[in-house]
Amino acid sequence: MGIAPTVEAVVAAGGAHIPPLMQALDQRLSELAAGHGAVLARHGGATIAAGGKRLRPLLVFVAAGDAAGRGVLRAGVAVELVHSATLVHDDVLDAAELRRGRPTVVASAGRGIATATGDLLFSRAFAEITANGRADEVRVLSAASSALARGELLQRADAFDPEVTIERYLERCEYKTARLFEGACELGALEASASAEQVASLGVFGRRIGLAFQLLDDVLDVSGPVERTGKARGTDLLDGTVTLPLILAREEDPELAELDLRELGTPDRAAAVCDRIAATGALREAKERALKIVAEAKRELPALPERQRKALDLVADGVVERYA
């Protein structure tokens, strides 16, 4: 399931150093999965392999400009490992059976092994970034990881709550998704020895792109067929996760305003609710909000070499184009 623009397209925009980094990234991830016991090799390796187009490490590499050393690679690996760990832990909490059309670790091996697999992926991420010998990079990854946990706690606290506001929803998305995007850009900028102002500005770009990514992902949960998303429509609704499309739709449809997500029960009923949400125009409004965030992110990029800016623009566009 494609998430990011192709590496070839980024190269065409001027990032010729990226393909070797992406190849080395996959090789290093495979080495880590194979080198820490059979459990991680099987279950962690499967999660890593299902990780899409590596959007987060791609952001590390593009934000690093022409820098292409071992430090940049380690930063990209660390970010992808944190992302993979959260996928495993999210599936444990949701008791999810599928992830991108494949059986999850918790479904195939149980809660204990899945939890331990996620923990090991987290630990390997910090071992990787620590090897760079930079306390500032460890702080960035630590802050992003803490935000992920906070976002998950907010989501659990908000489960099945009909009073979730747009502001609360956006706060949750900031923590649960956007901060890791922000950290990816900051790590790349740090490896490029960028100024403090540029590091911060690239971080803001990443955070906005991550926020738009989550908004659009929540649109796709309502609109996307299983063959495209790897999961049934309305999976978030069945989990009690109140997202932007439902919040907006409740303002237009009185029946949705009275809906108790605990009573959905079946995928068929969830799909019917998805149809009602779509009929209100909420999906269009949610997507428009995401597009505005992406446009703002691109508009307020700091002064950068032209080819680097084009590559960042392309990554931003790729987040949106998947939902066209």
N, C-alpha and C positions, 0 to 999 in steps of 0.2 A: 504494500500500500504506500504509494509515493507521498512524501510529505514535503520535500524540498525540491528546488529546481535541480536538474541534472548537473553533475560535476562538470560535464562538457560545456554546458551553457555558462557556468561561472568562469571556466577557463577562457571562453570566447570573450568574456568581458575583461579579461586581463589577469586572471589568477593562475598562471601556468605552473606555479609551485604547488598547487593544491592536489592534483592527482597523485603524486608520490606520497603526500601526507595522508590522503584518504586510504591509499593502499597499505601504507605502514600502520595506519589506525586499525584496520581490520586484522592485519597480521598480529599486532600486539594484543588486541582483544582476544583473538583465538589462542595465543600463547598463554594469556592469563587464565582463560577458562580451562585449558588443558593442563596447566601446571600446578593446580591446587586441589587435586583429588578428583575422584570419579563423580562426586555429587555436583561440584561446580562445573566440571567438564560437560556433564549431561544437561543439567537443568539451567545453569547460568549460561552455558554456551547456546542453548536453544533460545533463551530470552534475548541474548545479544544478537543472535542471527536474525531474529524477528524485529530488529530495531529500526526498520524503515530506512530512510536515506541519510541518516546521521546528520540531521539538521543542526543539532547543538554543537558537535565538534566542527562542522562546516563553518559555523559562526566564529568559533575560536580561530580557525585558520584564516578566514577572510579578514577578521578584525586585526590579525597580526600583520597584515600587509605582506611584505616580501619576506618576513622572517619565516624560516622553515627548519629550525634546528630541533634537537631532541626535546628541548623545553616546550616548544609549541606542540609537538606530538604528545608529550605526556599530559599537557593541559587538555587536549582534545580527548584523549583516552579517559582521563579522570572524569570529565563532564559526562561522557557517554556511559561510564560505569555507574555514576550516580543516577542518571536517568533510568538505566536498566534496573537498578536496585529498587527504585520507586515503583516501577511497573510490577515487579514481583510482589512487593508489599501491598500495593493497591489491590492486586488480584486476591491476595489473602484476605484483606479486609472486606472485599466485595463478594468473596466466594465465587469469583468469576470462572467460568468454564473455558472461555475462549479469549485469546488475545491475538488480534489480527488473523483470525481464522484458524489458529492453532491452539491445541490444548494448553492451558496455563500450567505453571509448575504446581500450583496448589491443587489443580484438578487431577494431575497425573501422579503427584507424589505426596500430597497431604500438606497440612498447615505447617507442621514442624520443619520439614525439609525446605518448604518454600520460604519460611521465615528466615531460616539459617542461610539459605542461598542469597536472599536479599542482603542480609547482614554482611556476608562475605564479599559481595559485590561492592557494598559501601566501603568496607575496610580496604579493599584493593584500590579503590578510587583515591583514598587519602594516602596510601602508600605510594601511589604513582605521582601525585602532585608534590608530596614531600621530597621526592627525589630531585626536584628542581632546586631545592635549597633556598626557597624564597618564602619568607613568612607572610608577605602580602598576598601571595597566591593561595596559600593555605587558608588565610582569613576569608578570601573571596569564596572559595569552595565551601568553607564551613558556614558562612552566612547564607549561601544559597541552600545548603542542606537543611539548616535550621528553619529557613522559610518554608521549605517543602513540608516539613513535619508540622509546622504551625498551620499551613494551609489545609493539610489533611485533618487536623483537629477541628478546624473551623467547619470543614465539610461534614464531619461526623456530628458536630453540634447542631448543624443546620438541617440534618436529615429529616425529611417529611414535614418541615416547618413551612406552613402556608404564608408566614409573614416575612419571609426573606426579601430584603429590599435589593434594588439594583446596586446600591452602594456597598452593601454587605457582600453581594455576589462578586463584584469587581475586586474587593479586598481579598476575597478568597482566591480568586484567579491570580492576583498579583503574587501571593505567597506560593500557591501550589504549582504554578507554571511559569510565570513571567520572570521570577527571580533567578531561575537557572539559566534562562536565555540571557539575562543581564550579566550573570557571572561568566558565561561563556565569552561574551564580548569583552568584558573586563580582563579576563585571563589572556586573551589574544593581544589586547592592547598593552598589557604589562610585559608580555614577552617581546613586544616590538619596542620596548623602552619609550612608549608614548608619554606625553606630559600628563600630569594629574588631571588637567581639564579634559584632555582627549579621552583618557580612561573613563572618566565620569560620563562624558557625552556618548561614547560608544555603549556604555552600560545602559544609559537611558534608551538608546536605540533598541538594544536587545530586549529590554523590559517591555517596550511598546510592541515589538514584534511578537513576543511571547504572549502578551495579553490578547492581541488580535488572534493569534493561533488558537488560544483556548476558547474565545468567543465563537470562532468558526467551527472548532471541533464540537462545541455544544450544539451548533446549528446542524451539523452533520449527524449527530445522534438522533435528531428528530427527522431529518430528511433523507439520510443516506441508506441505500439498500445494503443488506448483509454482505453481498459479494464485493462491495466497495469498502466497507468499514470493518469487516471481520466480526461484527456483532449485530444482534437484532436491533431494529429501531426501538427507541424508547428504553434502552437499557438503563440510562441514568434515572429515568422516571421510576422504574421498578426498584432501583436502589434507594429511592427517596431523595435523590440529588436534584435540588431545585436550581435550574439554570436560566439564563437570560431569556430564551424563547418562551418558557412557561411564565416567567415573571411578566413579560410584555403581553403575552396572550391573555393573562388573567384580567388585564385592564380592559379588554375588549369583549370577552366572552364570560357572562355571568356563571355559566355552568363550570367553566374551568376555575373560576374564582372560588367555587365551593368544592372543588375536587379534593378528595383525601387520597393521597398517593398510596397510603397503606392498603387501600381497597382495590388497587389495580389488579394485582394477583397474577395475571397471565400476559405473555407477550402480545397476544391478540388485542387485549384491552389497551395495553400500552400503545400499540400501533394506532388504534382508533383515536386515542388522545393526541398522538402525534399529528394525525390528520386534522383534528380540531385546532391545534396550535397553528399549523400551517395556514389554515383558512382565515385566521385573523390578520395575516400579514406580518406576524411577529418574526418569522425567519428573515424576511427581507429587511426589517428594521434592525435586527441583530447583525446581519451581514453589513449593512450600511455603517453601523457603529464601528465594526472591525475595520472596514475600508478607510474610515476617517483616521483611525489610530495609525494604520500603516502609512497613510499619506503624511501624517504629522511626523512620524518617525523618520521618513525619508527627507522631509523638508528641513528638519532640524539636525541633520547629521553635521558633525564638525568639518572643518576644512581638512580634506584628505586628498591624496593623489587621485587623479581622475579615474584610473582603472580600478582602484580599490573602492571608490564610491560607487562605481557602476556595478561591481560585484555585490556590494551590500544591497544596493537597490534591487538587484536580481533575486537575491535571497528573500528580500521582503516581498517582492512580487510573487515568488513561488509559494509563499505561505497562503496568499490569497487565491492564486490561480487554481489550486486544487479544488476549490469550492465553487468554481465558475459553473 
